[in-house]
Amino acid sequence: MRILKMVTAKASWLAVVLAVSGLASYARGDEAVTKSSGVLPTVPGKARIAHITLTDVTSVAAKKGWLQEEFAKYNAKVDLILTTSYGGTGVEASLLDRGDLHITSRMAYPALQHRANGLDAVIIWQSINPHPRRAVTLVQTDSDIHTVADLKGKTFGSSIVGCPYYAGVESLRAQGVTVDNDLQRGDVRLLNITGAAATSAFLAGRFEGYGVHPTTTTTASLYIQNQAREVATAVPNGIYVTAGGRTVFFAMRKWAEENPDLVKAFLVAWDRTVRWLYNDPTGAHLQEAATIAARELRVSRAVALFSLKDEARTSWTWGITDYKDVVASIKKFQTYQISVKDPFFTKNHLNDKEIEAFVDRRFFAGGQYFVDVSEKRQGSAAAEPTETRPGKVQLAKVGSSH
């Protein structure tokens, strides 16, 4: 009897496996995708696939059909990946390294850190300088801290592999306040923490100063619910604003070398989506974009709208087209970090030739696959945001340190 039960159980399990396999085969059907990046666009019945990070911009581009339209020109398809669902930066690097992610977005600083750690990737796009509020230092709304100086003897919480940490340390240093690091003790203690856990710990009072991007899903709610206020932004015209804080898209070098046409298709779709948002004087596109991003990124519509409208936004921005400008910004940021004895960049850095090779010249002005992503391109009707377009939404009073 016991043997019969085991055989029956095994048979049932096998039936389930066969059924699932059958369903999987049926689901693929004529939509089969060859993952190899070496398949040429002219091969009938085959399609290349590009694994691209899911952002508010790419979610809109996909929903409007523009990503699919551009990639279809090269017999290719797009797979959007919500990298935040996998965990932190290290997991993203693993996805890139094993070929499960081809193009992703980071600020220039963490992209450089990836490269210095050995990830063989190239920059294919860089944004213009961000607003100083892209990275800020927060305190709780009812805190008795009103200036950076008030943080002395307190604790600053942020991730040492995140931009807000570097922007925060720079802004505190500019006002005569130092933060702990591996090499020396400072005026302010450092707690290395990130994500939802950091926000919870901040609200619980585990640390007083919080280095963040205002428009991330884990911190936007602090503004919406008026639970925090700013005591510092990134230094205007500082090293973060003019270099390390610029957004970049980067791709694995081997994949980009084999698929430059797909990189170009991505850039065309990205540029088209950004112009679509800015070229609408009614604000209807903004509302539509917020609805799409909320659904695809699994956040509330209020958070999605805040992330689109606030001047601290990390997406929906114009690009730099000058290869030399991009290279110079990367070199400048690294040189500065070494000069202030940053623990990571003091030990891990690229030489000039490696930085020049880190930026893929083919996708910038004069390159074979160049796409003009600049705001001022000839014939463009794009304009600066107005009251009805993405702009400043200051929901928490900025501290007196400005």
DOLO-193614 format. One record per residue (C-alpha): x, y, z; residue in one letter; residue number from 1. Coordinates in Angstrom, 3 decimals, always signed. Each point is the difference from the previous one (the first is absolute). Last residue first. Layout:
{{X; Y; Z}; "A"; NUM};
...
This chain:
{{+20.831; +76.821; +2.296}; "H"; 402};
{{+0.649; -1.123; +3.586}; "S"; 401};
{{-3.352; +1.367; +1.155}; "S"; 400};
{{-1.874; -3.226; -0.627}; "G"; 399};
{{-2.175; -0.630; -3.047}; "V"; 398};
{{-3.717; -0.130; +0.657}; "K"; 397};
{{-1.607; -3.218; -1.161}; "A"; 396};
{{-2.311; -0.408; -2.977}; "L"; 395};
{{+2.160; +1.800; -2.517}; "Q"; 394};
{{-1.441; -1.075; -3.319}; "V"; 393};
{{+2.275; +1.548; -2.596}; "K"; 392};
{{-0.611; -0.844; -3.596}; "G"; 391};
{{-1.374; -2.631; -2.322}; "P"; 390};
{{-2.380; +1.773; -2.396}; "R"; 389};
{{-3.109; +2.089; +0.661}; "T"; 388};
{{+1.873; +2.660; +1.966}; "E"; 387};
{{+2.654; +0.075; -2.686}; "T"; 386};
{{+2.677; -2.531; -0.918}; "P"; 385};
{{+2.721; +1.260; -2.358}; "E"; 384};
{{-0.817; -0.408; -3.646}; "A"; 383};
{{+0.022; -2.645; -2.699}; "A"; 382};
{{-0.918; +1.062; -3.520}; "A"; 381};
{{+3.152; -1.498; -1.459}; "S"; 380};
{{+0.994; +1.096; -3.496}; "G"; 379};
{{+3.709; -0.015; +0.724}; "Q"; 378};
{{+0.892; -1.612; +3.313}; "R"; 377};
{{-0.179; +2.298; +2.987}; "K"; 376};
{{-1.282; -2.523; +2.568}; "E"; 375};
{{+2.713; -2.457; -0.875}; "S"; 374};
{{-0.735; -3.641; -0.789}; "V"; 373};
{{+1.565; +0.117; -3.450}; "D"; 372};
{{+0.396; -3.691; -0.833}; "V"; 371};
{{+3.481; -1.151; -1.025}; "F"; 370};
{{+0.480; -3.502; -1.379}; "Y"; 369};
{{+3.023; +0.649; -2.232}; "Q"; 368};
{{+1.535; +2.503; +2.399}; "G"; 367};
{{+0.475; +3.691; -0.767}; "G"; 366};
{{-2.000; +1.089; +3.030}; "A"; 365};
{{-0.301; -2.843; +2.508}; "F"; 364};
{{-1.095; -3.626; -0.371}; "F"; 363};
{{+3.131; -1.264; -1.786}; "R"; 362};
{{+2.272; +1.628; +2.624}; "R"; 361};
{{-0.762; -2.686; +2.577}; "D"; 360};
{{+1.050; +1.514; +3.351}; "V"; 359};
{{+1.955; -2.565; +2.057}; "F"; 358};
{{+2.777; +0.092; -2.631}; "A"; 357};
{{+0.810; +3.587; +0.982}; "E"; 356};
{{-0.154; -1.020; +3.663}; "I"; 355};
{{+2.417; -2.867; -0.634}; "E"; 354};
{{+2.367; +2.318; -1.860}; "K"; 353};
{{-0.001; +2.492; +2.876}; "D"; 352};
{{+0.749; -2.607; +2.680}; "N"; 351};
{{-2.785; -1.650; +1.943}; "L"; 350};
{{-0.444; -0.082; +3.757}; "H"; 349};
{{-0.228; -2.352; +2.951}; "N"; 348};
{{+2.051; +0.601; +3.164}; "K"; 347};
{{-0.391; +3.759; +0.429}; "T"; 346};
{{-3.345; -0.290; -1.781}; "F"; 345};
{{-1.498; -2.145; +2.756}; "F"; 344};
{{+1.290; +1.685; +3.157}; "P"; 343};
{{-0.505; +3.582; -1.284}; "D"; 342};
{{+3.252; +1.797; +0.690}; "K"; 341};
{{-1.257; +3.525; -0.755}; "V"; 340};
{{+2.348; +0.194; -3.016}; "S"; 339};
{{-1.012; -3.500; -1.155}; "I"; 338};
{{-3.648; +1.024; -0.069}; "Q"; 337};
{{+0.849; +3.160; -1.934}; "Y"; 336};
{{+1.995; -1.859; -2.641}; "T"; 335};
{{-2.835; -2.508; -0.463}; "Q"; 334};
{{-2.589; +2.731; -0.517}; "F"; 333};
{{+2.153; +1.954; -2.403}; "K"; 332};
{{+0.861; -3.056; -2.087}; "K"; 331};
{{-3.671; -0.907; -0.370}; "I"; 330};
{{-0.935; +3.580; -0.922}; "S"; 329};
{{+2.826; +0.247; -2.541}; "A"; 328};
{{-1.113; -3.192; -1.746}; "V"; 327};
{{-3.577; +1.284; -0.331}; "V"; 326};
{{+1.112; +3.386; -1.310}; "D"; 325};
{{+2.405; -1.639; -2.454}; "K"; 324};
{{-2.800; -2.154; -1.444}; "Y"; 323};
{{-2.229; +3.043; -0.605}; "D"; 322};
{{-3.691; -0.961; -0.311}; "T"; 321};
{{-1.119; +0.574; +3.591}; "I"; 320};
{{-3.594; -1.097; +0.598}; "G"; 319};
{{-3.293; +1.568; +0.981}; "W"; 318};
{{-2.020; -1.050; +3.007}; "T"; 317};
{{-3.105; -1.986; +0.726}; "W"; 316};
{{+1.679; -2.137; +2.661}; "S"; 315};
{{+1.672; +0.741; +3.341}; "T"; 314};
{{-2.570; +2.465; +1.298}; "R"; 313};
{{+1.185; +2.526; +2.614}; "A"; 312};
{{-1.939; +2.795; -1.720}; "E"; 311};
{{-3.205; -1.744; +1.075}; "D"; 310};
{{-2.541; -0.707; -2.685}; "K"; 309};
{{+0.649; -3.563; -1.103}; "L"; 308};
{{+0.950; -1.503; +3.366}; "S"; 307};
{{-2.939; +1.823; +1.634}; "F"; 306};
{{-2.370; -1.449; -2.596}; "L"; 305};
{{+1.279; -3.546; +0.578}; "A"; 304};
{{-0.230; +0.395; +3.777}; "V"; 303};
{{-3.588; +1.292; -0.204}; "A"; 302};
{{-0.872; -2.778; -2.463}; "R"; 301};
{{+1.021; -2.566; +2.584}; "S"; 300};
{{+2.838; -2.344; -0.905}; "V"; 299};
{{+0.182; -3.268; -1.897}; "R"; 298};
{{+2.552; +1.145; -2.606}; "L"; 297};
{{-2.318; -0.965; -2.876}; "E"; 296};
{{-3.214; +1.327; +1.519}; "R"; 295};
{{+1.393; +3.208; +1.427}; "A"; 294};
{{+2.045; +0.659; -3.150}; "A"; 293};
{{-3.063; -0.252; -2.245}; "I"; 292};
{{-2.170; +2.318; +2.102}; "T"; 291};
{{+2.831; +2.500; +0.432}; "A"; 290};
{{+0.668; +0.045; -3.751}; "A"; 289};
{{-3.671; +0.673; -0.747}; "E"; 288};
{{-0.084; +2.926; +2.425}; "Q"; 287};
{{+3.167; +1.485; -1.467}; "L"; 286};
{{-1.285; -0.489; -3.533}; "H"; 285};
{{-3.159; +1.908; +0.872}; "A"; 284};
{{+1.980; +2.982; +1.293}; "G"; 283};
{{-1.562; +2.306; -2.584}; "T"; 282};
{{+3.185; +1.460; -1.511}; "P"; 281};
{{+1.216; -3.409; -1.242}; "D"; 280};
{{+3.455; +0.023; -1.578}; "N"; 279};
{{+1.800; -0.932; +3.228}; "Y"; 278};
{{-1.537; -3.441; +0.400}; "L"; 277};
{{+0.245; -0.992; -3.657}; "W"; 276};
{{+3.556; +1.297; -0.112}; "R"; 275};
{{+1.010; -2.402; +2.795}; "V"; 274};
{{-1.695; -2.907; -1.776}; "T"; 273};
{{+1.612; +0.665; -3.385}; "R"; 272};
{{+3.438; +0.274; +1.596}; "D"; 271};
{{-0.385; -3.363; +1.724}; "W"; 270};
{{-1.311; -1.678; -3.170}; "A"; 269};
{{+2.920; +1.336; -2.068}; "V"; 268};
{{+2.503; -0.966; +2.702}; "L"; 267};
{{-1.367; -3.557; +0.172}; "F"; 266};
{{+0.137; -0.423; -3.770}; "A"; 265};
{{+3.596; +1.286; +0.062}; "K"; 264};
{{+0.953; -2.624; +2.569}; "V"; 263};
{{-1.753; -2.553; -2.186}; "L"; 262};
{{+2.052; +1.079; -3.025}; "D"; 261};
{{+3.197; -0.248; +2.060}; "P"; 260};
{{-0.715; -3.701; +0.618}; "N"; 259};
{{+3.261; -1.979; -0.069}; "E"; 258};
{{+2.167; +2.751; +1.510}; "E"; 257};
{{-2.760; +0.920; +2.463}; "A"; 256};
{{-0.307; -3.639; +1.110}; "W"; 255};
{{+3.739; -0.335; +0.507}; "K"; 254};
{{+0.216; +3.296; +1.913}; "R"; 253};
{{-2.890; -0.615; +2.393}; "M"; 252};
{{-2.211; +3.032; -0.159}; "A"; 251};
{{-0.098; +3.344; +1.770}; "F"; 250};
{{-2.643; +2.646; +0.370}; "F"; 249};
{{+1.220; +2.980; +1.941}; "V"; 248};
{{-1.516; +2.505; +2.415}; "T"; 247};
{{+2.175; +2.931; +1.007}; "R"; 246};
{{+0.657; -0.020; +3.733}; "G"; 245};
{{+3.729; -0.734; -0.201}; "G"; 244};
{{+0.845; +2.891; -2.319}; "A"; 243};
{{-1.319; +3.548; +0.183}; "T"; 242};
{{-2.512; -0.453; +2.820}; "V"; 241};
{{+2.159; -2.378; +2.040}; "Y"; 240};
{{+3.233; +1.948; -0.392}; "I"; 239};
{{-1.580; +3.273; +1.012}; "G"; 238};
{{-1.825; +2.486; -2.230}; "N"; 237};
{{-2.663; +0.292; +2.718}; "P"; 236};
{{+1.120; -2.210; +2.929}; "V"; 235};
{{-2.480; -2.862; +0.404}; "A"; 234};
{{-2.891; +0.997; +2.203}; "T"; 233};
{{-0.040; +0.662; +3.723}; "A"; 232};
{{-2.399; +0.369; +2.929}; "V"; 231};
{{-3.016; -1.525; -1.742}; "E"; 230};
{{-3.310; -0.802; +1.658}; "R"; 229};
{{-1.695; -3.231; +1.008}; "A"; 228};
{{-3.357; -1.559; +0.903}; "Q"; 227};
{{-2.116; +2.250; -2.232}; "N"; 226};
{{-2.099; -2.956; -1.235}; "Q"; 225};
{{+0.846; +0.647; -3.654}; "I"; 224};
{{+3.580; +0.837; +0.900}; "Y"; 223};
{{+0.653; -3.162; +2.023}; "L"; 222};
{{-1.970; -1.937; -2.639}; "S"; 221};
{{+2.652; +0.909; -2.570}; "A"; 220};
{{+2.595; -1.857; +2.091}; "T"; 219};
{{-0.379; -3.714; -0.768}; "T"; 218};
{{-1.317; +0.489; -3.533}; "T"; 217};
{{+2.989; +2.133; -0.948}; "T"; 216};
{{-0.741; +3.653; -0.757}; "T"; 215};
{{+1.769; +1.696; +2.909}; "P"; 214};
{{+3.357; -1.731; -0.645}; "H"; 213};
{{+1.302; -0.561; +3.498}; "V"; 212};
{{+2.513; +0.791; +2.758}; "G"; 211};
{{-1.780; -0.192; +3.378}; "Y"; 210};
{{+1.161; +2.006; +3.004}; "G"; 209};
{{-1.276; -0.954; +3.471}; "E"; 208};
{{+0.590; -3.726; +0.432}; "F"; 207};
{{-1.925; -2.757; +1.780}; "R"; 206};
{{-2.945; +2.378; +0.426}; "G"; 205};
{{-2.730; -2.472; -0.941}; "A"; 204};
{{-0.749; +2.071; -3.100}; "L"; 203};
{{+3.620; -0.383; -1.098}; "F"; 202};
{{-0.003; -3.738; +0.752}; "A"; 201};
{{-3.109; -0.483; -2.150}; "S"; 200};
{{+1.507; +2.022; -2.847}; "T"; 199};
{{+3.251; -1.951; +0.206}; "A"; 198};
{{-1.787; -3.359; -0.005}; "A"; 197};
{{-1.908; +1.061; -3.114}; "A"; 196};
{{+3.255; +0.366; -1.899}; "G"; 195};
{{+3.473; +0.657; +1.374}; "T"; 194};
{{+2.285; -0.023; +3.029}; "I"; 193};
{{+3.636; +0.826; +0.747}; "N"; 192};
{{-0.214; +1.960; +3.267}; "L"; 191};
{{+2.600; +2.756; +0.180}; "L"; 190};
{{+0.834; +2.034; +3.110}; "R"; 189};
{{+0.433; +3.742; -0.441}; "V"; 188};
{{+2.967; +2.157; +1.005}; "D"; 187};
{{+2.365; -2.427; -1.713}; "G"; 186};
{{+2.086; -3.071; +0.758}; "R"; 185};
{{+2.561; -1.009; -2.581}; "Q"; 184};
{{+0.954; -2.613; -2.580}; "L"; 183};
{{-3.094; -2.171; -0.254}; "D"; 182};
{{-2.298; +3.014; -0.064}; "N"; 181};
{{-1.599; +2.279; +2.562}; "D"; 180};
{{-1.571; +3.251; -1.160}; "V"; 179};
{{+1.515; +3.498; +0.053}; "T"; 178};
{{-1.718; +3.364; +0.533}; "V"; 177};
{{+1.556; +3.238; -1.226}; "G"; 176};
{{-2.837; +1.177; -2.214}; "Q"; 175};
{{+1.489; -1.346; -3.233}; "A"; 174};
{{+0.703; -3.295; +1.829}; "R"; 173};
{{-3.712; -0.354; +0.769}; "L"; 172};
{{-0.912; +0.536; -3.660}; "S"; 171};
{{+2.678; -2.411; -1.212}; "E"; 170};
{{-1.004; -2.678; +2.532}; "V"; 169};
{{-3.625; +0.347; -1.046}; "G"; 168};
{{+0.740; -0.192; -3.716}; "A"; 167};
{{+2.154; -3.080; +0.515}; "Y"; 166};
{{-2.552; -1.708; +2.249}; "Y"; 165};
{{-2.906; +1.085; -2.181}; "P"; 164};
{{+1.698; -1.696; -2.979}; "C"; 163};
{{-0.138; -3.531; +1.384}; "G"; 162};
{{+2.619; -2.653; +0.728}; "V"; 161};
{{+0.712; +1.471; +3.435}; "I"; 160};
{{-3.715; -0.272; +0.778}; "S"; 159};
{{-1.400; +2.703; +2.251}; "S"; 158};
{{-0.542; +0.838; +3.675}; "G"; 157};
{{+1.718; +2.973; +1.621}; "F"; 156};
{{+0.310; -0.242; +3.791}; "T"; 155};
{{+0.286; +2.877; +2.516}; "K"; 154};
{{+3.019; +1.546; +1.711}; "G"; 153};
{{-0.027; +2.831; -2.504}; "K"; 152};
{{-3.330; +0.000; -1.845}; "L"; 151};
{{-0.867; +3.494; +1.245}; "D"; 150};
{{+2.761; +1.383; -2.224}; "A"; 149};
{{-2.003; -1.119; -3.016}; "V"; 148};
{{-2.763; +2.361; +1.025}; "T"; 147};
{{-3.490; -0.306; +1.457}; "H"; 146};
{{+0.179; -3.001; +2.351}; "I"; 145};
{{-2.680; +0.281; +2.709}; "D"; 144};
{{-1.948; -2.718; -1.829}; "S"; 143};
{{-3.772; +0.368; -0.474}; "D"; 142};
{{+0.118; -0.618; -3.756}; "T"; 141};
{{+2.449; -2.885; +0.265}; "Q"; 140};
{{+3.400; +0.715; -1.499}; "V"; 139};
{{+0.995; -0.260; -3.633}; "L"; 138};
{{+3.273; +0.347; -1.887}; "T"; 137};
{{-0.455; +0.416; -3.737}; "V"; 136};
{{+0.853; -1.537; -3.375}; "A"; 135};
{{-1.817; +1.050; -3.186}; "R"; 134};
{{-0.560; +3.311; +1.771}; "R"; 133};
{{+3.104; +1.493; -1.609}; "P"; 132};
{{-1.783; -0.239; -3.391}; "H"; 131};
{{+1.709; -2.450; -2.318}; "P"; 130};
{{+2.682; +0.828; -2.555}; "N"; 129};
{{-0.875; -1.256; -3.492}; "I"; 128};
{{-0.517; -3.701; -0.426}; "S"; 127};
{{+2.401; -2.643; -1.262}; "Q"; 126};
{{-0.541; -2.670; -2.655}; "W"; 125};
{{+1.838; -3.118; -1.270}; "I"; 124};
{{+2.415; -0.533; +2.903}; "I"; 123};
{{+1.901; -3.273; -0.344}; "V"; 122};
{{+0.099; -3.181; +2.096}; "A"; 121};
{{+2.656; -2.530; +0.977}; "D"; 120};
{{-0.829; -0.388; +3.702}; "L"; 119};
{{+3.410; -0.094; +1.730}; "G"; 118};
{{-0.603; +1.824; +3.288}; "N"; 117};
{{+1.193; +3.218; -1.616}; "A"; 116};
{{-2.760; -0.412; -2.581}; "R"; 115};
{{-2.725; -0.439; +2.618}; "H"; 114};
{{+1.415; +2.990; +1.910}; "Q"; 113};
{{-0.131; +2.069; -3.170}; "L"; 112};
{{-3.676; -0.898; -0.435}; "A"; 111};
{{-0.502; +0.806; +3.688}; "P"; 110};
{{+1.412; +3.529; -0.568}; "Y"; 109};
{{-1.612; +0.722; -3.362}; "A"; 108};
{{-3.500; -0.413; +1.416}; "M"; 107};
{{-1.614; -3.265; -0.980}; "R"; 106};
{{-2.043; -1.393; -2.870}; "S"; 105};
{{+0.065; -3.441; -1.579}; "T"; 104};
{{+0.573; -1.632; -3.364}; "I"; 103};
{{+0.789; -3.680; -0.597}; "H"; 102};
{{-1.521; -1.900; +2.927}; "L"; 101};
{{-0.189; -3.796; +0.228}; "D"; 100};
{{+3.443; -0.314; -1.577}; "G"; 99};
{{+1.875; -1.542; +2.932}; "R"; 98};
{{+1.954; +3.143; +0.863}; "D"; 97};
{{-2.961; +2.334; -0.318}; "L"; 96};
{{-2.205; -2.039; +2.320}; "L"; 95};
{{+2.899; -0.261; +2.453}; "S"; 94};
{{+0.499; +3.766; -0.035}; "A"; 93};
{{-3.698; +0.450; +0.734}; "E"; 92};
{{+0.310; -2.374; +2.933}; "V"; 91};
{{+2.850; +2.061; +1.418}; "G"; 90};
{{-2.011; +3.210; -0.341}; "T"; 89};
{{-2.786; -1.174; +2.235}; "G"; 88};
{{-2.915; -2.404; -0.110}; "G"; 87};
{{-1.650; -1.991; -2.780}; "Y"; 86};
{{-3.249; +1.999; -0.026}; "S"; 85};
{{+2.050; +3.171; -0.502}; "T"; 84};
{{+1.116; -1.321; -3.390}; "T"; 83};
{{-3.463; +0.276; -1.542}; "L"; 82};
{{+0.956; -1.590; -3.308}; "I"; 81};
{{-1.357; +1.028; -3.392}; "L"; 80};
{{+0.429; -2.597; -2.756}; "D"; 79};
{{+0.219; +1.567; -3.437}; "V"; 78};
{{-0.219; -1.668; -3.388}; "K"; 77};
{{+2.089; -0.036; -3.157}; "A"; 76};
{{-0.541; -0.344; -3.746}; "N"; 75};
{{+2.061; +3.167; -0.530}; "Y"; 74};
{{-2.904; +2.308; -0.841}; "K"; 73};
{{-1.939; -1.877; +2.690}; "A"; 72};
{{+2.268; +1.643; +2.579}; "F"; 71};
{{-1.270; +3.472; -0.852}; "E"; 70};
{{-3.689; -0.934; -0.012}; "E"; 69};
{{+0.235; -2.080; +3.156}; "Q"; 68};
{{+1.550; +2.890; +1.900}; "L"; 67};
{{-2.585; +2.426; -1.384}; "W"; 66};
{{-3.044; -2.101; +0.873}; "G"; 65};
{{-1.601; +2.632; +2.245}; "K"; 64};
{{+0.118; -2.459; +2.902}; "K"; 63};
{{+3.646; -0.817; -0.758}; "A"; 62};
{{+1.143; +3.627; -0.119}; "A"; 61};
{{-2.019; +0.716; +3.162}; "V"; 60};
{{+1.690; -2.832; +1.895}; "S"; 59};
{{+3.359; +1.063; -1.437}; "T"; 58};
{{-0.434; +3.506; +1.439}; "V"; 57};
{{-1.225; -1.062; +3.454}; "D"; 56};
{{+2.828; -2.496; +0.168}; "T"; 55};
{{+0.261; -3.706; -0.861}; "L"; 54};
{{+3.577; -1.081; -0.697}; "T"; 53};
{{+0.649; -1.445; -3.433}; "I"; 52};
{{+0.452; -3.603; -1.150}; "H"; 51};
{{+0.392; +0.199; -3.777}; "A"; 50};
{{-1.166; -2.916; -2.109}; "I"; 49};
{{+1.108; -1.088; -3.430}; "R"; 48};
{{-2.558; -1.558; -2.260}; "A"; 47};
{{+0.023; -3.041; -2.244}; "K"; 46};
{{-2.627; -1.085; -2.484}; "G"; 45};
{{+1.943; +1.215; -3.010}; "P"; 44};
{{+3.684; +0.947; +0.620}; "V"; 43};
{{+0.472; +3.568; -1.262}; "T"; 42};
{{+0.306; +1.602; +3.459}; "P"; 41};
{{+3.146; -2.023; +0.744}; "L"; 40};
{{+0.155; -2.360; +2.952}; "V"; 39};
{{+3.149; +0.624; +2.074}; "G"; 38};
{{-1.749; +1.269; +3.104}; "S"; 37};
{{-1.150; -3.507; +0.791}; "S"; 36};
{{-3.336; +0.045; +1.794}; "K"; 35};
{{-2.004; -1.383; -2.905}; "T"; 34};
{{-3.622; +0.881; +0.542}; "V"; 33};
{{-2.882; -2.285; -0.809}; "A"; 32};
{{-3.220; +1.930; -0.687}; "E"; 31};
{{-1.189; -2.555; -2.542}; "D"; 30};
{{-0.959; -2.333; +2.797}; "G"; 29};
{{+1.293; +1.196; +3.360}; "R"; 28};
{{-3.218; -0.416; +1.927}; "A"; 27};
{{-0.570; -3.445; -1.500}; "Y"; 26};
{{+3.417; -1.161; +1.095}; "S"; 25};
{{-0.554; +1.331; +3.510}; "A"; 24};
{{-3.446; -1.577; +0.127}; "L"; 23};
{{+1.425; -3.327; -1.052}; "G"; 22};
{{+2.755; +0.238; +2.555}; "S"; 21};
{{-2.569; +0.840; +2.675}; "V"; 20};
{{-2.086; -3.000; -0.989}; "A"; 19};
{{+3.022; -2.280; -0.133}; "L"; 18};
{{+1.123; +1.151; +3.460}; "V"; 17};
{{-3.522; -0.404; +1.397}; "V"; 16};
{{-0.277; -3.478; -1.468}; "A"; 15};
{{+3.380; -0.923; +1.452}; "L"; 14};
{{-1.129; +1.117; +3.479}; "W"; 13};
{{-3.188; -2.052; -0.323}; "S"; 12};
{{+2.000; -3.039; -1.059}; "A"; 11};
{{+2.419; +0.468; +2.881}; "K"; 10};
{{-2.876; +0.240; +2.461}; "A"; 9};
{{-1.623; -3.108; -1.439}; "T"; 8};
{{+3.267; -1.902; +0.213}; "V"; 7};
{{+0.477; +1.100; +3.624}; "M"; 6};
{{-3.577; -0.892; +0.885}; "K"; 5};
{{+0.413; -3.409; -1.607}; "L"; 4};
{{+3.189; -0.619; +1.963}; "I"; 3};
{{-1.822; +0.786; +3.282}; "R"; 2};
{{-2.817; -2.387; -0.899}; "M"; 1};
